Amino acid sequence: MSAEAVLDVQDLVQEFRTGGARGLGLGRAAATVHAVSGVSFQVHEGETLGIVGETGCGKSSLARAIMQLPPPVSGRVILHGRDLAGLRGKALREARRDIQMVFQDPFSSLDPRWSARDLVAEPLTIHGVGDARSRRERAAELMRLVGLDPAIVGRRRIRELSGGQCQRVAIARALALSPKVVILDEPVSSLDVSVQAQVLNLLERLRAQLALSYVFISHDLSVVRHVSDRVCVMYLGKLVEVADSRDLYAAPLHPYARQLMSAVPDPRDRVRGAALTTAGLADPPSPLNPPSGCRYRTRCERAQDVCVAVEPPLAELRPAHLVACHFPLDEAILAGSTTSAGDREPPAGGIA
């Protein structure tokens, strides 16, 4: 791990066993869901790393595996030089002080019986930080930090708050123990557009003010583009492209990333939108039985025989731009051309 990396995820694998139904006469055997398959990345100090992908690609499973909720099947999650995957009980609880998570739906992730002030103070109580009075004062300070008036909101239950207020309570709670890394799992997807902007601006201010690093997970590419320094594109449990946010959105090199970018409306580029939205219309395969070789090959226009037999490694094709594809794209494809000196065209004789 480099000296600048505060979080180093190495070859993380998360799988789940589905219950069989043969005993019920339905003829279904137990199977394995391959949710996360060998994912590696680093998060550097003060950085926001975005993770994007369509629903079901494994983004939330990745977030929970990093948090050891539950622990991954294999791989390492190194936080400040300490591997969380090898910790249990009290040791894991102590290590989690430096990494916290904000969930997508605050109404289901927060206890509806507790007041907002008690929810914010709960991490301090669990870790035995201070006495009752200092915890109340710290909770009030955190609520003010996220734009809530503790005198008005502090005594209210979750059902008495708006969606934006609930998410601010969740953010304040995540900051209670002064973490270095915060994982944000779809933190604004359940909010109105105007409230989304307020929460995103709040998160950006907190990142600068508290020297935080974020892992920002979302299916909304416009939001990720706005907040992220680097972006990981995830498909069916694997990373297929990792790059600086500007580079990725300007010229994605993986066909799947290209398809995702084409789905973002851009009134200034009608030709690009019309040309790219026709790719990858087939339904995604099931994580119960992912394709051999390249997992995107069943939806890819450029797939060839090698894509069936060989899984493409995540390789650096440009400085700090990693792509897992046997036949990556280049800018000429995005400009409407089908060939370029820098573009690797697939060989003749493609797969059926």
Backbone hydrogen bonds in HBPLUS format (Angstrom, degrees):
<---DONOR---> <-ACCEPTOR-->    atom                        ^
c    i                          cat <-CA-CA->   ^        H-A-AA   ^      H-
h    n   atom  resd res      DA  || num        DHA   H-A  angle D-A-AA Bond
n    s   type  num  typ     dist DA aas  dist angle  dist       angle   num
A0005-ALA N   A0002-SER O   3.24 MM   3  5.48 148.2  2.35 105.2 113.7     1
A0045-GLU N   A0004-GLU O   3.11 MM  41  6.06 149.0  2.21 157.6 162.3     2
A0006-VAL N   A0043-VAL O   2.84 MM  37  5.99 145.7  1.96 152.0 161.6     3
A0080-HIS N   A0006-VAL O   3.21 MM  74  5.39 150.5  2.30 135.4 143.9     4
A0007-LEU N   A0043-VAL O   3.26 MM  36  5.08 161.3  2.29 145.3 146.1     5
A0043-VAL N   A0007-LEU O   2.83 MM  36  5.08 155.9  1.89 151.3 154.9     6
A0008-ASP N   A0078-ILE O   2.86 MM  70  4.98 156.4  1.91 144.8 152.1     7
A0078-ILE N   A0008-ASP O   2.87 MM  70  4.98 169.6  1.88 149.5 146.0     8
A0009-VAL N   A0041-PHE O   2.83 MM  32  5.27 160.0  1.87 172.6 176.0     9
A0041-PHE N   A0009-VAL O   2.92 MM  32  5.27 146.7  2.04 134.3 143.0    10
A0010-GLN N   A0076-ARG O   2.88 MM  66  5.04 171.5  1.88 148.9 151.4    11
A0076-ARG N   A0010-GLN O   2.96 MM  66  5.04 159.9  2.00 142.5 149.2    12
A0012-LEU N   A0039-VAL O   2.85 MM  27  4.93 168.2  1.87 137.2 133.3    13
A0038-GLY N   A0012-LEU O   2.80 MM  26  4.78 118.7  2.18 123.1 136.4    14
A0039-VAL N   A0012-LEU O   3.04 MM  27  4.93 155.0  2.11 133.3 131.5    15
A0013-VAL N   A0074-SER O   2.99 MM  61  5.20 162.4  2.02 143.2 138.6    16
A0073-VAL N   A0013-VAL O   2.80 MM  60  5.53 131.4  2.04 142.7 156.2    17
A0074-SER N   A0013-VAL O   3.39 MM  61  5.20 158.9  2.43 132.6 134.4    18
A0014-GLN N   A0036-VAL O   2.87 MM  22  4.80 158.7  1.91 127.8 132.5    19
A0035-ALA N   A0014-GLN O   3.12 MM  21  5.68 119.6  2.50 143.4 159.5    20
A0036-VAL N   A0014-GLN O   3.04 MM  22  4.80 162.8  2.07 143.2 143.0    21
A0016-PHE N   A0033-VAL O   3.05 MM  17  5.05 151.8  2.14 134.6 143.5    22
A0033-VAL N   A0016-PHE O   2.69 MM  17  5.05 169.7  1.70 157.4 160.5    23
A0018-THR N   A0031-ALA O   2.75 MM  13  5.28 167.3  1.77 154.5 159.1    24
A0021-ALA N   A0028-ARG O   2.60 MM   7  4.87 155.7  1.66 136.8 145.8    25
A0024-LEU N   A0021-ALA O   3.07 MM   3  5.30 146.6  2.19 102.6 112.5    26
A0026-LEU N   A0021-ALA O   3.19 MM   5  5.53 160.5  2.23 153.4 147.8    27
A0025-GLY N   A0022-ARG O   2.94 MM   3  5.05 162.4  1.97 109.4 113.6    28
A0034-HIS N   A0287-PRO O   3.00 MM 253  5.25 174.2  2.00 132.7 133.7    29
A0037-SER N   A0237-GLY O   2.78 MM 200  5.22 174.6  1.79 141.0 139.2    30
A0047-GLU N   A0044-HIS O   3.07 MM   3  5.41 158.3  2.12 138.0 135.3    31
A0214-TYR N   A0047-GLU O   2.86 MM 167  6.31 152.7  1.93 146.5 155.7    32
A0229-ASP N   A0048-THR O   2.86 MM 181  5.44 166.0  1.88 148.4 152.7    33
A0049-LEU N   A0214-TYR O   2.91 MM 165  6.14 169.1  1.92 150.7 149.5    34
A0216-PHE N   A0049-LEU O   2.83 MM 167  5.96 152.9  1.90 139.9 148.9    35
A0050-GLY N   A0230-ARG O   2.81 MM 180  6.15 168.0  1.82 159.6 156.4    36
A0232-CYS N   A0050-GLY O   2.70 MM 182  6.04 159.4  1.74 152.5 158.2    37
A0051-ILE N   A0216-PHE O   2.85 MM 165  6.13 149.9  1.94 151.0 150.6    38
A0218-SER N   A0051-ILE O   3.10 MM 167  6.43 164.1  2.13 166.3 167.5    39
A0052-VAL N   A0232-CYS O   2.92 MM 180  6.34 161.5  1.96 166.4 172.6    40
A0234-MET N   A0052-VAL O   2.83 MM 182  6.00 168.6  1.84 164.4 168.1    41
A0057-CYS N   A0054-GLU O   3.20 MM   3  5.90 143.4  2.34 147.8 145.4    42
A0237-GLY N   A0057-CYS O   2.78 MM 180  5.53 143.2  1.91 147.0 148.8    43
A0062-LEU N   A0058-GLY O   2.90 MM   4  6.00 148.3  2.00 145.9 154.2    44
A0063-ALA N   A0059-LYS O   3.04 MM   4  6.39 156.2  2.09 147.0 153.2    45
A0064-ARG N   A0060-SER O   2.97 MM   4  6.21 164.0  2.00 152.4 155.8    46
A0065-ALA N   A0061-SER O   2.91 MM   4  6.02 147.5  2.02 140.4 149.9    47
A0066-ILE N   A0062-LEU O   3.00 MM   4  6.25 153.0  2.07 149.9 156.4    48
A0067-MET N   A0063-ALA O   3.17 MM   4  6.47 151.0  2.26 141.7 149.5    49
A0069-LEU N   A0064-ARG O   2.71 MM   5  4.89 170.8  1.72 149.3 150.1    50
A0068-GLN N   A0065-ALA O   3.06 MM   3  4.80 153.2  2.13  96.0 104.3    51
A0084-LEU N   A0077-VAL O   2.77 MM   7  5.45 162.7  1.80 163.2 157.2    52
A0079-LEU N   A0082-ARG O   2.81 MM   3  5.17 163.3  1.84 148.2 143.8    53
A0082-ARG N   A0079-LEU O   3.08 MM   3  5.17 160.9  2.11 107.6 113.7    54
A0086-GLY N   A0083-ASP O   3.38 MM   3  5.89 157.5  2.43 108.9 114.5    55
A0087-LEU N   A0084-LEU O   3.03 MM   3  5.31 167.9  2.05 116.6 119.2    56
A0093-ARG N   A0089-GLY O   3.04 MM   4  6.32 160.0  2.08 152.3 158.7    57
A0094-GLU N   A0090-LYS O   2.93 MM   4  6.15 156.0  1.99 151.4 156.9    58
A0095-ALA N   A0091-ALA O   3.06 MM   4  6.28 156.2  2.12 141.8 148.5    59
A0096-ARG N   A0092-LEU O   2.96 MM   4  6.15 145.1  2.08 148.4 157.4    60
A0097-ARG N   A0094-GLU O   3.18 MM   3  5.63 161.1  2.22 109.5 115.3    61
A0098-ASP N   A0095-ALA O   3.21 MM   3  6.11 160.7  2.25 123.2 126.0    62
A0099-ILE N   A0096-ARG O   3.11 MM   3  5.02 156.9  2.17 101.3 108.4    63
A0180-LYS N   A0098-ASP O   3.01 MM  82  5.17 151.7  2.09 115.2 120.4    64
A0181-VAL N   A0098-ASP O   3.08 MM  83  6.32 159.4  2.12 150.5 157.0    65
A0100-GLN N   A0181-VAL O   3.05 MM  81  6.56 153.8  2.12 154.4 159.0    66
A0183-ILE N   A0100-GLN O   2.79 MM  83  6.23 163.8  1.82 156.1 159.2    67
A0102-VAL N   A0183-ILE O   2.82 MM  81  6.23 158.8  1.86 164.2 169.6    68
A0185-ASP N   A0102-VAL O   2.96 MM  83  6.16 165.4  1.98 173.7 175.9    69
A0108-SER N   A0105-ASP O   3.24 MM   3  5.72 142.8  2.39 109.2 117.8    70
A0109-SER N   A0105-ASP O   3.11 MM   4  6.26 141.2  2.27 146.6 158.2    71
A0110-LEU N   A0106-PRO O   3.09 MM   4  5.73 134.2  2.31 141.2 145.0    72
A0114-TRP N   A0111-ASP O   3.30 MM   3  5.83 161.3  2.34 115.4 120.2    73
A0119-LEU N   A0115-SER O   2.99 MM   4  6.26 152.1  2.07 150.9 159.1    74
A0116-ALA N   A0156-ARG O   2.87 MM  40  5.91 139.6  2.03 156.8 165.0    75
A0120-VAL N   A0116-ALA O   3.07 MM   4  6.31 157.8  2.12 151.3 156.3    76
A0117-ARG N   A0154-GLY O   2.95 MM  37  4.58 165.5  1.97 137.3 132.8    77
A0121-ALA N   A0117-ARG O   3.05 MM   4  6.24 150.3  2.14 143.4 151.9    78
A0122-GLU N   A0118-ASP O   2.95 MM   4  5.90 124.6  2.27 139.7 151.9    79
A0124-LEU N   A0121-ALA O   2.99 MM   3  5.42 124.1  2.32 111.9 126.1    80
A0125-THR N   A0121-ALA O   3.14 MM   4  6.49 149.9  2.23 150.7 159.9    81
A0125-THR N   A0122-GLU O   2.98 MM   3  5.01 117.5  2.38  98.6 114.5    82
A0126-ILE N   A0122-GLU O   2.91 MM   4  6.19 163.4  1.94 163.4 167.4    83
A0127-HIS N   A0123-PRO O   3.11 MM   4  6.22 156.6  2.16 143.5 148.9    84
A0129-VAL N   A0124-LEU O   2.84 MM   5  4.98 163.6  1.86 152.9 153.9    85
A0128-GLY N   A0125-THR O   3.13 MM   3  5.00 157.7  2.18 100.2 106.8    86
A0135-ARG N   A0131-ASP O   2.96 MM   4  6.14 152.4  2.03 154.9 163.4    87
A0136-ARG N   A0132-ALA O   3.07 MM   4  6.29 153.2  2.14 143.6 150.3    88
A0137-GLU N   A0133-ARG O   3.00 MM   4  6.31 157.9  2.05 149.8 156.1    89
A0138-ARG N   A0134-SER O   2.87 MM   4  6.03 155.5  1.93 143.3 150.3    90
A0139-ALA N   A0135-ARG O   2.88 MM   4  6.05 157.1  1.93 147.2 153.3    91
A0140-ALA N   A0136-ARG O   2.99 MM   4  6.23 158.6  2.03 147.1 152.5    92
A0141-GLU N   A0137-GLU O   2.96 MM   4  6.20 153.7  2.03 145.1 152.6    93
A0142-LEU N   A0138-ARG O   2.93 MM   4  6.18 157.3  1.98 150.3 155.9    94
A0143-MET N   A0139-ALA O   2.97 MM   4  6.20 154.6  2.03 147.6 154.6    95
A0144-ARG N   A0140-ALA O   3.05 MM   4  6.29 158.3  2.09 147.3 152.6    96
A0145-LEU N   A0141-GLU O   2.98 MM   4  6.19 146.8  2.09 141.0 150.9    97
A0146-VAL N   A0142-LEU O   3.16 MM   4  6.49 140.7  2.32 145.4 153.5    98
A0148-LEU N   A0143-MET O   2.77 MM   5  5.03 161.7  1.80 150.2 146.6    99
A0147-GLY N   A0144-ARG O   3.08 MM   3  5.02 162.4  2.11 105.1 108.8   100
A0152-ILE N   A0149-ASP O   3.02 MM   3  5.48 139.9  2.18 111.8 122.4   101
A0153-VAL N   A0149-ASP O   2.80 MM   4  5.82 169.8  1.81 176.1 173.6   102
A0154-GLY N   A0150-PRO O   2.94 MM   4  4.36 135.3  2.14 106.3 118.6   103
A0156-ARG N   A0153-VAL O   3.01 MM   3  5.40 151.6  2.09 116.1 125.1   104
A0160-GLU N   A0157-ARG O   2.96 MM   3  5.43 152.3  2.04 112.3 121.2   105
A0161-LEU N   A0158-ILE O   3.01 MM   3  5.36 166.9  2.03 119.6 121.1   106
A0166-CYS N   A0162-SER O   2.92 MM   4  6.15 159.1  1.96 152.0 158.0   107
A0167-GLN N   A0163-GLY O   3.03 MM   4  6.26 157.8  2.08 146.9 152.4   108
A0168-ARG N   A0164-GLY O   3.04 MM   4  6.26 146.8  2.15 141.4 150.5   109
A0169-VAL N   A0165-GLN O   2.96 MM   4  6.29 148.2  2.06 146.7 155.4   110
A0170-ALA N   A0166-CYS O   2.96 MM   4  6.32 155.3  2.02 147.7 154.4   111
A0171-ILE N   A0167-GLN O   2.94 MM   4  6.19 149.8  2.03 142.9 150.9   112
A0172-ALA N   A0168-ARG O   2.90 MM   4  6.10 162.6  1.93 147.9 152.6   113
A0173-ARG N   A0169-VAL O   2.90 MM   4  6.11 157.7  1.95 150.3 156.5   114
A0174-ALA N   A0170-ALA O   3.02 MM   4  6.24 152.0  2.10 141.0 148.2   115
A0175-LEU N   A0171-ILE O   3.09 MM   4  6.36 134.4  2.31 143.0 155.0   116
A0175-LEU N   A0172-ALA O   3.15 MM   3  5.14 132.6  2.38  95.1 107.9   117
A0176-ALA N   A0173-ARG O   3.22 MM   3  5.25 159.9  2.26 103.7 109.8   118
A0178-SER N   A0175-LEU O   3.02 MM   3  5.22 165.1  2.04 118.7 120.2   119
A0213-SER N   A0180-LYS O   2.96 MM  33  6.21 141.1  2.11 146.3 158.6   120
A0182-VAL N   A0213-SER O   2.90 MM  31  6.35 157.0  1.96 162.6 170.3   121
A0215-VAL N   A0182-VAL O   3.05 MM  33  6.42 151.0  2.14 146.3 149.0   122
A0184-LEU N   A0215-VAL O   2.80 MM  31  5.99 168.9  1.81 159.6 163.3   123
A0217-ILE N   A0184-LEU O   2.81 MM  33  5.95 174.3  1.82 167.6 169.4   124
A0186-GLU N   A0217-ILE O   2.80 MM  31  5.47 150.7  1.88 137.9 145.4   125
A0191-LEU N   A0188-VAL O   3.13 MM   3  5.34 166.0  2.15 114.3 117.2   126
A0196-GLN N   A0192-ASP O   2.77 MM   4  6.02 150.2  1.86 154.4 164.6   127
A0197-ALA N   A0193-VAL O   3.21 MM   4  6.55 157.6  2.27 151.7 154.4   128
A0199-VAL N   A0195-VAL O   2.98 MM   4  6.28 162.9  2.01 158.7 162.4   129
A0200-LEU N   A0196-GLN O   2.87 MM   4  6.06 162.9  1.89 158.2 163.3   130
A0201-ASN N   A0197-ALA O   2.98 MM   4  6.10 158.9  2.03 146.3 151.9   131
A0202-LEU N   A0198-GLN O   2.97 MM   4  6.18 149.1  2.07 141.0 150.1   132
A0203-LEU N   A0199-VAL O   2.88 MM   4  6.17 159.8  1.92 151.4 156.1   133
A0204-GLU N   A0200-LEU O   3.02 MM   4  6.26 156.2  2.08 146.9 153.0   134
A0205-ARG N   A0201-ASN O   2.98 MM   4  6.20 156.0  2.04 145.3 151.8   135
A0206-LEU N   A0202-LEU O   2.92 MM   4  6.16 160.2  1.96 154.9 160.3   136
A0207-ARG N   A0203-LEU O   2.95 MM   4  6.10 150.9  2.04 143.9 151.8   137
A0208-ALA N   A0204-GLU O   3.23 MM   4  6.49 160.2  2.27 146.8 150.3   138
A0209-GLN N   A0205-ARG O   2.90 MM   4  6.02 162.0  1.93 150.2 156.2   139
A0210-LEU N   A0206-LEU O   2.84 MM   4  5.65 162.3  1.87 147.9 151.6   140
A0211-ALA N   A0207-ARG O   3.03 MM   4  5.40 113.3  2.50 130.7 140.4   141
A0212-LEU N   A0207-ARG O   3.12 MM   5  4.61 148.1  2.22 122.2 131.0   142
A0224-VAL N   A0220-ASP O   3.14 MM   4  6.44 166.7  2.16 153.9 157.6   143
A0225-ARG N   A0221-LEU O   2.92 MM   4  5.98 156.5  1.97 143.7 150.1   144
A0226-HIS N   A0222-SER O   3.20 MM   4  6.36 145.2  2.33 136.9 145.3   145
A0226-HIS N   A0223-VAL O   3.06 MM   3  5.15 121.7  2.41  96.6 111.3   146
A0227-VAL N   A0223-VAL O   3.15 MM   4  6.45 146.8  2.27 151.1 159.5   147
A0228-SER N   A0224-VAL O   3.00 MM   4  5.63 153.0  2.08 155.8 158.7   148
A0245-SER N   A0229-ASP O   2.96 MM  16  5.55 174.7  1.97 133.8 133.1   149
A0231-VAL N   A0243-ALA O   2.85 MM  12  5.68 164.2  1.87 166.4 169.6   150
A0243-ALA N   A0231-VAL O   3.09 MM  12  5.68 157.5  2.14 151.1 157.1   151
A0233-VAL N   A0241-GLU O   2.76 MM   8  5.17 166.5  1.78 161.6 164.4   152
A0240-VAL N   A0233-VAL O   2.86 MM   7  5.78 163.3  1.89 160.4 166.0   153
A0235-TYR N   A0238-LYS O   2.75 MM   3  5.37 161.8  1.78 160.9 165.7   154
A0238-LYS N   A0235-TYR O   3.06 MM   3  5.37 160.9  2.10 115.1 121.2   155
A0324-ALA N   A0240-VAL O   2.89 MM  84  4.85 159.8  1.93 140.4 137.3   156
A0242-VAL N   A0322-LEU O   2.88 MM  80  5.00 157.0  1.93 139.2 143.3   157
A0322-LEU N   A0242-VAL O   2.77 MM  80  5.00 154.8  1.83 158.1 160.9   158
A0248-LEU N   A0244-ASP O   2.89 MM   4  6.10 166.0  1.91 165.6 169.9   159
A0249-TYR N   A0245-SER O   3.07 MM   4  6.21 171.1  2.08 154.6 156.7   160
A0250-ALA N   A0246-ARG O   2.98 MM   4  5.97 145.6  2.10 142.1 151.8   161
A0251-ALA N   A0247-ASP O   2.91 MM   4  5.92 160.2  1.94 149.4 154.2   162
A0329-LEU N   A0253-LEU O   2.77 MM  76  4.56 168.0  1.78 136.3 139.2   163
A0258-ARG N   A0254-HIS O   2.91 MM   4  6.17 157.7  1.96 158.0 165.3   164
A0259-GLN N   A0255-PRO O   2.98 MM   4  6.20 148.4  2.08 138.9 146.8   165
A0260-LEU N   A0256-TYR O   2.96 MM   4  6.32 157.5  2.01 151.5 157.3   166
A0261-MET N   A0257-ALA O   2.90 MM   4  6.16 164.8  1.92 154.0 157.7   167
A0262-SER N   A0258-ARG O   3.01 MM   4  6.16 149.6  2.11 144.4 152.4   168
A0263-ALA N   A0260-LEU O   3.04 MM   3  5.33 145.7  2.16 104.0 114.3   169
A0264-VAL N   A0261-MET O   3.12 MM   3  5.53 162.3  2.15 110.9 116.4   170
A0269-ASP N   A0266-ASP O   3.05 MM   3  5.65 169.0  2.06 122.7 126.2   171
A0273-GLY N   A0269-ASP O   3.24 MM   4  6.50 164.6  2.26 150.4 154.4   172
A0274-ALA N   A0270-ARG O   2.98 MM   4  6.17 164.2  2.00 152.3 156.4   173
A0275-ALA N   A0271-VAL O   2.91 MM   4  6.00 151.5  1.99 148.7 156.7   174
A0276-LEU N   A0272-ARG O   3.12 MM   4  6.14 147.9  2.22 149.4 155.5   175
A0279-ALA N   A0276-LEU O   3.43 MM   3  6.06 171.3  2.44 117.9 120.1   176
A0289-ASN N   A0286-SER O   3.09 MM   3  5.61 150.6  2.18 111.6 118.8   177
A0294-CYS N   A0307-CYS O   2.83 MM  13  5.29 162.0  1.86 152.9 158.9   178
A0297-ARG N   A0294-CYS O   3.24 MM   3  5.48 164.4  2.27 109.7 114.5   179
A0299-ARG N   A0296-TYR O   3.01 MM   3  5.75 165.3  2.04 126.0 130.8   180
A0300-CYS N   A0297-ARG O   3.34 MM   3  4.92 162.0  2.37  97.0 102.4   181
A0307-CYS N   A0304-GLN O   2.93 MM   3  5.44 137.6  2.11 112.3 123.9   182
A0308-VAL N   A0305-ASP O   3.04 MM   3  5.42 143.3  2.18 107.4 117.6   183
A0309-ALA N   A0305-ASP O   3.40 MM   4  6.78 152.8  2.48 148.3 155.1   184
A0310-VAL N   A0306-VAL O   2.88 MM   4  5.69 161.4  1.92 153.5 157.6   185
A0315-ALA N   A0323-VAL O   2.98 MM   8  5.43 163.0  2.01 135.4 130.3   186
A0323-VAL N   A0315-ALA O   2.80 MM   8  5.43 158.3  1.84 150.2 151.9   187
A0317-LEU N   A0321-HIS O   3.03 MM   4  6.11 140.7  2.19 164.4 168.2   188
A0321-HIS N   A0318-ARG O   2.94 MM   3  4.99 161.0  1.98 134.1 128.3   189
A0333-ILE N   A0330-ASP O   3.07 MM   3  5.84 140.9  2.23 122.5 130.5   190
A0334-LEU N   A0331-GLU O   3.05 MM   3  5.16 115.8  2.48  97.5 112.7   191
A0335-ALA N   A0331-GLU O   3.04 MM   4  6.33 133.0  2.27 143.8 157.4   192
A0337-SER N   A0332-ALA O   2.95 MM   5  5.36 141.2  2.11 167.8 157.0   193
A0336-GLY N   A0333-ILE O   3.17 MM   3  5.39 161.5  2.21 105.9 111.2   194
A0343-ASP N   A0340-SER O   3.13 MM   3  5.06 152.0  2.21  99.9 108.4   195
